[in-house]
Amino acid sequence: MACQGAIAKAACRPRMVSVFLRLSLVVLLTTSVAAWRSPKPRTDEAEGLVVRVEFPEADVLKAVQQVAQDQIIHGTYSYDKERILYGAHSASSARAFGVWKNPGKAYYKTADKILSPRFFKDSEDIGTISVRYVIQDEGTDAVSLRIDAVFVDARNVRHPSVGSTVESAEYAAIQTRLKDMQASRSQALEAASQPPAQAAQPAAEPLASLASLPSANDAGASLNVQELQAQVESLRHQVFLRVKDPGASLRSAPFESAASISSLPAQTEVVIEVLTPYWYGVETKDGHRGWIHHSQLESLP
């Protein structure tokens, strides 16, 4: 029965408001439950890293496959005592990203049951880290490489990498493998260009040097303990450097914007593992690995 008259309308108004509020609450709850139960994977991530790589597509594909299979999620960790997150595995897909339907080849790496990984935004739960690599050929020995990393917790909440820290570290690992390929190729070309006689000569030199080595009882031996120690010390000065000033940052990737893994005291000795024009990949005595700018290091005394 319709509400007629001023008094009737006044009596009906509270009931109409109550019905409206109940209907609104039902719609809100239905929408919330549906959204919680059916999280849709996003395929248009904007937080990732996109770079142009000046290498042939075949080399980049090989380097990406190697990194996808290296069992490490680079640029993050779960505990302060262990700064490398092991336990990852390559995958044919990742639920966090859905199916890649755009041009290019997609590869994936995931790590399950990771507790509160570092450098993912507000990641204070257990969940899965997923990394996606997409390679698109651009011709003329260059490709477009896209890397996305995301942590999805047990509540299906997505946590992107802070400042693309993880993506940058994954890219640095790919760069290292590309440079290793390039160096191996250059060495092979150099060896192939050597004349046959010159190439065969080094094989005979060790025999001559072994025959000419003095015995341990030779009092006039030129290769004594002191000289061996001097050679060891010389090699040590080539592969070891030390931190010049206190507070030098050991970073997760060779970029100023990369996350700082730790702050190194002055005179901390590090082993040089990777050389680039401006950044050195190093390892400390306590086993921490990272990148440090060459200006922050000096030779041993």
Secondary structure, 3 states (H helix, E strand, C coil): CCCCHHHHHHHHHHHHHHHHHHHHHHHHHHHHHHHHHCCCCCCCCCCCEEEEECCCHHHHHHHHHHHHCCCEECCCCCECCECCEECCEEECCCCCCCCCCCCCEEEEEEEEEEECCCCECCCCCEEEEEEEEEEEECCCCCEEEEEEEEEEECCCCEEEEHHHHHHHHHHHHHHHHHHHHHHHHHHHHHHHCCCHHHHHHHHHHHHHHHHHCCCCCCCCCCCCHHHHHHHHHHHHHHHEEEECCCCEEEECCCCCCCCEEEEECCCCEEEEEEECCCEEEEEECCCCEEEEEHHHEEECC
